[in-house]
Amino acid sequence: MRRPVCLFVMLFTAAVWAAVLFSPPKPLIAEKAEGRYVTLVGTVEEKQYAIRDPGGEEYIQMTLGNVSLESEIPKEGAFKIRRGDKILCTIDEDPQTQKIWAVEGATVRVRGKIRLFRQPSNDGEFDAFLYYSVIGGYLFKLSNTHILAYNSGKDPVRSTLFLAREHLSAEMDEIYGSRHGTYGRECASVMKAMLLGESGLVDRKIKEKYQASGIVHVICVSGVVLPDVGLCTRAKKARI
């Protein structure tokens, strides 16, 4: 019984490998869409904190599902958002306030700049297109995102889990940071990555040390969206 199953798995793997090799996935959005500002409406599926290098500024990475496009796009840069496509949004300005608006399960209207996921230009380079688009199901990234409006919808399970994670994160900062200063905060960031999946809060230099040691998987939890490596109006509560 084992041999037929093993043979089937090997043939299936070979077929997938051949399909990717001879017919690699292609971007669904034209290059001319890059850099355009768009307005979208979607449902907040999840969010997490991350820090940007260099500088260490904190920002929020938010995933939108059930997305619809409200902007008019020129023909040369036009695209369609299919059912199931997700949008990855980065919120840099006033993340603490916008975190309150971006409740899991809420419908939000956002505006930001389209950034396409790039395919590697050199061997060994991180394939952002494969990781985010093909595996993750993200259509594109929206940078400089601002929430223009939101409703009072909420996913009770996801929002409660986020609050619990936020509370545990603060407790770790208090335990480690108050006793050991900067070193303690670095230890706290590693613990939060391992236990809570907040890998975006780990300093790049620390990640590189883990990577050089071959154990970076310890702080990059499988299934967690990795943070990036590399017109503002106040939002108002509104029906969308």
Secondary structure, 3 states (H helix, E strand, C coil): CHHHHHHHHHHHHHHHHHHHHHCCCCCCCCHHHCCCEEEEEEEEEEEEEEEECCCCEEEEEEEEEEEEECCCCCHHHCCCCCCCCEEEEEECCCHHHHHHHCCCCCEEEEEEEEECCCCCCCCCCCCHHHHHHHHCCEEEEEEEEEEEEECCCCCHHHHHHHHHHHHHHHHHHHHHHHHHHHHHHHHHHHHHHHHHCCHHHCCHHHHHHHHHCCCHHHCCCCCCCCCCCCCCCCCEECCC
